């Protein structure tokens, strides 16, 4: 007889005797009529649509009927069984009889050993034997084959015997009881610093031997390989990462636009981060003021599970207001250890990350763990970029709260190098022999202030800025950016090529010039519309000690152009040396 033994997770779950398609005579009906009556069984259907399959008449069937000395029009004697197929597969009309409880212990051992030797989590073992109640060694039974994708129908709904719920062991194997069935998620939102914080957290998690998937405003990454390019900070991008079978830990940059359009893309997260809430995107999608914007950003931390953590900016009043109503744990970060909110929070036993005495420090009450000196962290630009230190604090605190050791965090902070490859458009510095070029994605007043603070610590004979305006920002935002630019640059190149978003190029340039007029009156400026030409022109103006800053909203073009100039200089120097 033909038997199928199903082994799941190296354990015998079910066994069935498979009976080839057949009819039993009643002395009245022809063989054709008996087949028709059998196919009227509601359990039978076409292919695999039902628990049994209809019996079809093919060459094999006709040959078996001929060999028995009959035709389809013959009346089969009462009680006689006529087999219509040479195999017992359910897909050819066969039936099954459950014999799970009748298996000899020796046969159970053999089946489970086979699954381990071959290395299959799920396998179907085909056996030909007189029975399974005796050891195969005694009754002469043999193993025919081992199937890596066995059917379940014969066990779920046998024609005779006890049905077996063979799907349950599969689910238990994939999701063992007590083991989490969800991968960890850290979601990062805010106005500025989202992408850098996301990338830094992903770097820390990856260094702790997880396979990481993360989304940013420049693309979707699986283990640092860009899978999709573009602004991928919405729920569709989150779904892309969460559906990937390789991903063990998800870090998701979550922007305002995606939340407003379609939500988050996940139900709960382990840690939610808000870097800050500043004036940007106001006047769009019914978001008119910072209170409206804070309400949107709060969706991320409101999704944190009850035993998870919300990581919030302790210097941001809107973040502190959000913290009051959160049902999860709350941790704060601040550039100022003596910030009132930090002092109060830690006095109550809360956990915070602070910048104190030049160190990135985890604090709880009077207890401190100094993780690393800021000047040893490349991302902080030797401790000069304060807004980058804030991003480091948020990432460090998130990693610490998840449970990563401070030694591992410290090593990750030291090996995360700001560059066009690691952090495209975020403080990318290109060092030429006589001058430097900085490219950054700064596009709102707060990010401009961060660049201004950094440039205040930079020694340069002349500072040249390339600026533009984003069309869907408020008039006052465009003017304010220009006003800040007038303070930090000696000469400004105004360019406007992309992101007009409903405005004309001249309209945006007029707003920039209005902002410049309210700033430092000594600054000089000119207009070069095309970004490519603007960067080339700035480089042509560079002298010994010049510092060029391109605040670009089209990062790829800017990076590619500057890199080509740097490559050309290096090639020339190599030729001279040769």
Secondary structure, DSSP 8 states (H G I E B T S, - for coil): -EEEEEEETTEEEEEEEEE-SEEE--SSSBHHHHHHHHHT-TTEESTTSSSEE-----HHHHHHHHHTT--TTSB--TT-EEE--SS--GGGT-EEEE-GGG--HHHHHHHHHHHHHHT-SEEEEEEE-S-SSS-HHHHT-EEEEEESS---HHHHS-SBS----HHHHHHHHHS-TTS-SS-EEEEEE-SSSHHHHHHHHHHHHHHTT--EEEEETTEEEETTEEEEES---SHHHHHHHHH-TT-SEEEEE--HHHHHHH--SSS-EEEEEE----S-STTBTTB-SHHHHHHHHHHHHHTEEEEEEEEEETT-HHHHHHHTT-SSEEEEEES-TT-HHHHHHHHTT-EEEEEETTEEEEEETTEEEEEEEGGG-GGGTTTT-HHHHHHHHHHHHHHHHHT--HHHHHHHHHH---STTTSTTSSEEEE-SS-EEEEE---SHHHHHHHHHHHTT---SEEEEEE---TTS-HHHHHHHHHHHHHH-SEEEE---S--TTS-HHHHHHHHHHHHHTS-TT-EEEE--SHHHHHHHHHHH--TTEEEEEE-S-HHHHHHHHHHHHHHHHHHHHHHH-
